[in-house]
Amino acid sequence: MEKLIESIEEQAYLERDILKLKAVEFTAQTSKKICYNLIIAMVLLFVLITFSIGSALWVNHKMQNDYVGFFIVSSCYIFICFILLFLRETIQAKVKNNIIKHLLN
């Protein structure tokens, strides 16, 4: 009987250790993905800023005005923001569903 109790205790410790390892692996995988996505986002942000300034300067040159290009480019970004605000609920629902899917798999 005592051997059975020891075996059950050992099994419980092993299950606990397995759960710890799974939690560590999940945390490591999630951290890896977050760091990678942050690096990609920073690079894309730098490209976007450079492209925006270049586009504004090009429009300024074509319009022969020093400020119109920046106004036009910023107006495009404001328009994109309004679209994203309008679609906020849809985007949030899709993100939430993807997070739940990844957590359950």
C-alpha positions as CSV (number, residue, x, y, z in Angstrom):
1,M,0.0,0.0,0.0
2,E,2.8,2.4,0.9
3,K,4.5,1.7,-2.5
4,L,1.2,2.7,-4.2
5,I,1.1,6.0,-2.3
6,E,4.7,6.7,-3.2
7,S,4.0,5.9,-6.9
8,I,1.0,8.3,-6.8
9,E,3.1,11.0,-5.2
10,E,5.8,10.6,-7.8
11,Q,3.2,10.7,-10.6
12,A,1.8,13.9,-9.2
13,Y,5.3,15.5,-9.0
14,L,5.9,14.4,-12.6
15,E,2.6,15.9,-13.8
16,R,3.5,19.1,-12.0
17,D,6.9,19.2,-13.6
18,I,5.4,18.6,-17.1
19,L,2.9,21.4,-16.6
20,K,5.8,23.7,-15.6
21,L,7.8,22.8,-18.6
22,K,4.7,23.3,-20.9
23,A,4.2,26.8,-19.3
24,V,7.8,27.7,-19.8
25,E,7.7,26.5,-23.4
26,F,4.5,28.5,-24.1
27,T,6.0,31.6,-22.5
28,A,9.2,31.2,-24.5
29,Q,7.4,30.7,-27.8
30,T,5.1,33.6,-27.1
31,S,8.0,35.9,-26.1
32,K,9.9,34.9,-29.3
33,K,7.0,35.7,-31.5
34,I,6.3,39.1,-29.7
35,C,10.0,40.1,-30.0
36,Y,10.1,39.1,-33.7
37,N,6.9,41.0,-34.4
38,L,8.2,44.1,-32.6
39,I,11.4,44.1,-34.6
40,I,9.4,43.7,-37.9
41,A,7.0,46.5,-36.8
42,M,9.9,48.9,-36.0
43,V,11.5,48.2,-39.4
44,L,8.2,48.7,-41.2
45,L,7.6,51.9,-39.2
46,F,10.9,53.2,-40.3
47,V,10.1,52.3,-43.9
48,L,6.7,53.9,-43.6
49,I,8.1,57.2,-42.2
50,T,10.8,57.3,-44.9
51,F,8.2,56.6,-47.6
52,S,5.8,59.2,-46.2
53,I,8.5,61.9,-46.2
54,G,9.6,61.0,-49.7
55,S,6.0,61.0,-51.0
56,A,5.3,64.4,-49.4
57,L,8.5,65.9,-50.8
58,W,7.6,64.5,-54.3
59,V,4.1,65.9,-54.1
60,N,5.6,69.2,-53.0
61,H,7.8,69.2,-56.0
62,K,5.0,68.4,-58.4
63,M,2.7,71.0,-56.9
64,Q,5.5,73.5,-56.6
65,N,4.5,74.2,-53.0
66,D,6.4,73.6,-49.8
67,Y,3.5,72.3,-47.6
68,V,0.8,70.7,-49.8
69,G,2.5,67.3,-50.0
70,F,2.7,66.9,-46.3
71,F,-1.0,67.9,-45.9
72,I,-2.0,65.4,-48.6
73,V,0.0,62.5,-47.1
74,S,-1.2,63.2,-43.6
75,S,-4.8,63.4,-44.9
76,C,-4.4,59.9,-46.4
77,Y,-3.3,58.7,-42.9
78,I,-6.2,60.3,-41.3
79,F,-8.5,58.6,-43.8
80,I,-6.9,55.3,-43.0
81,C,-7.4,55.9,-39.3
82,F,-11.1,56.6,-39.8
83,I,-11.4,53.3,-41.7
84,L,-9.7,51.4,-38.9
85,L,-11.9,53.1,-36.3
86,F,-14.9,52.1,-38.3
87,L,-13.7,48.5,-38.5
88,R,-12.5,48.4,-34.9
89,E,-15.0,45.8,-33.7
90,T,-14.4,43.4,-36.6
91,I,-10.6,43.7,-36.2
92,Q,-10.8,43.2,-32.4
93,A,-13.0,40.1,-32.8
94,K,-10.6,38.5,-35.3
95,V,-7.6,39.2,-33.1
96,K,-9.4,37.8,-30.0
97,N,-10.4,34.7,-31.9
98,N,-6.8,34.2,-33.1
99,I,-5.5,34.6,-29.6
100,I,-8.0,32.0,-28.3
101,K,-7.1,29.6,-31.1
102,H,-3.4,29.8,-30.3
103,L,-4.0,29.4,-26.6
104,L,-6.1,26.3,-27.0
105,N,-3.7,24.6,-29.4
